[in-house]
Amino acid sequence: SEPEPSPVSAPRASIDQTQEKPAPVKESASPLEHDPLLDHTESVVSKLLHLIGLEAQVSAHYGETDRDDRRYINVDVRGSDLSVLIGRRSETLNAFQYVASLIIGKDTQQFIQLTVDVEGYRDRREKQLVQMAMRMADQVAKNGRKQTLEPMPSAERRIIHIALRDHPAVMTESAGEEPYRKVVIHPKED
């Protein structure tokens, strides 16, 4: 599959074409087709997976830019039976992501914000958390009593806070000490 064209890059022709099937000059080929940082990220994640005895396809791409103008690198890992990499409450995946980020950061001498996802797990988990947050918020709004959710990592708590920040009847806060910090959903006072 070909990468999505970028709307701002200059036209460029492929140098390594055969006579069998001449490719048209791309109007706007992606300037990051062989980005060294993305290639290195894929290599490091692949090697780590190999060292822990897992075989998978790894692809890295840039995500959104944060407010400090740093780009996130998203790494997608695909393969069979990778549930061991996710672990309980994604603890193993978070640790794997942290180690990979440290290695890549040390190799490149720069801070790397890395997100590793296995078979779309993080997207599915985010949808589950948003649905649960909405159900709990409806319960709090209906009965007027606060609800305390199970302990979860900061990234998951953040998803719940964002999902409910504009809810008309409830407000959220985090309570407790790591690693047992929880989201508490309170009814809004009129």
N, C-alpha and C positions, 0 to 999 in steps of 0.2 A: 504494500500500500504506500502511496505517496504522501508526504507530509502536506499539511494544509498550507496554501500560499499565504505569505505575509503581505499585507497591503502597502507596506512602505519600502520594501527593498527594491533594489535596481535589477533590471533584467540581466540574466546570465545564462550562458549556454553550457551544456555539459561537455567536458573535454574528452571523456572516455566513452564515446559512442561507437557502436559498431555500425556497419553498413546495412545490416539486416533490417533494422527498424529505426530510422532516424527519428529522434524525439524533437518535438517543436521547442523553440526557445521559450522558456518559462517567463511569463511577464513579471512575476514577482515570487521567485523562489525564496524559501526561508533562509535567512542568513545563518541560522543556527543548526543546519543539517548535521554538521559534524563538530559540534561544540566540544572543546576539550574537557571542560568541566563536567558536562553531561556524560561524556564517554568515560571519564574517570569515575564518576559516581556509579554508573552501571557496572564497571569493572570491580569496584570495591564491594558493592552489594552482592554481586555474583560470587566473588571469592569468599565472602563471609558465609553465604548460603552453602557453598561447597564445603567449607570447613566444618559446618555443623551437620553435614550429611544430607542436605536438601538439594534437589534439582529443580530449577525453575527458570522461566524467561523473565528477564529484567529489562524494563524500559524507563528512562528518566526524561522528564521534560520540565520546563520552567512553568511555575504557577504564577500567582498574582504577585505584585510588588507591594511590600508593606510601606508604612508611613515613613520609614527611614530610607526608602528607595532600595531596599534589599529585595532580591528576588528569591522566592521559595523554589526549591527543587522538589518535585513530586516524583516518587519512584513507584512504579506499578510492578508487582511481583505476581506472576501467573504460573500455575503448575498444578499438579495433583497432590492431594493430601498435605496441604500446607497449614492445616489447623494448628499443628504443633508450634508454628511460628507466631500465631496470634496469642495463644496462651489464655489463661484465665483473666477475664476483664482486660484483655489486650496488654497485660503486663509484659509478656515476652516480646510482643511487637514493639512496644514503647522502648524497651531496653535495647532491642536490636537496632531500632532507629537512632537511639542516642549514641550507641557505639559507632555505627556507620557515620553519623554526623561528625563525631570526634575525629575519626580516621581521615575523612575527607577534608575537614577543616585543618588538621595538622599538615596533611600533604600539600594543601593549596595555600596555607598561611592566611586564611581568611575565615570569617564566621560563616558557616553554611546552615541555613534553615532548611532542614530536610524533613519530608513527610513520606514515610514508607507505608504503602497500602498493599494488602494481600487480597487478591481476587475481589476487590471492591468492598472489603469488610468495613472500612471507615465510613463510606457513604451509607451503607446499610445500617450501621450502628447509629449514625447521625439521625437518620430518618426514624429509627426506633426511639431514640431519646426525645426527639421533637414530639412524636405522637404521645409518648408517656407524659411528657411535660404538659401537653395540652389537656390530657385526661385528668391529671392531678390538679391542674389549675381550675378546671371545671368543677371538680369535687370541692376544692377550697372555696370557690365562689358560691357554690350551692349551700354548703353546710357552715361556712364561716369559721372553720377551724384550720389551723396550719397543718401542713403535711411535710414530713421530713423524708427525703429520698435516701436510698442506699448510698454508702460511701462510693466515690468515684474519682478518677483522676481529674486534674484541673482542666484539661482540654474538654472532657465530657461535661463538667460543671459549666464551663463557658458556653457550650452549645445550649444548655437549658436556660441559662441567664439570658442569652440572646433571643431564644425562642419566645420567652415570656416578658421581655422588657416593655413591649407595647400592649400587653394584655390589660384591658380596662379594669379588671377586678382583683388582680393579684400583683404581688411584688416578690422578689427572690433575694436571698442572701446565702452566703456560704458560712457554715458553722463547723467547729471542731478543729482538730489538729491533723496534719498530714500523717499518715496516708489514709486517715479515716474521715476526711473532710466531706461534708454532705451539703446538698442544696436544701434549704428550707423555703417552702412556698407559703407566704402569709397573705391573708385577705388585706386589700387596701382599706385604709381608714377613710371614711367620707369626709 
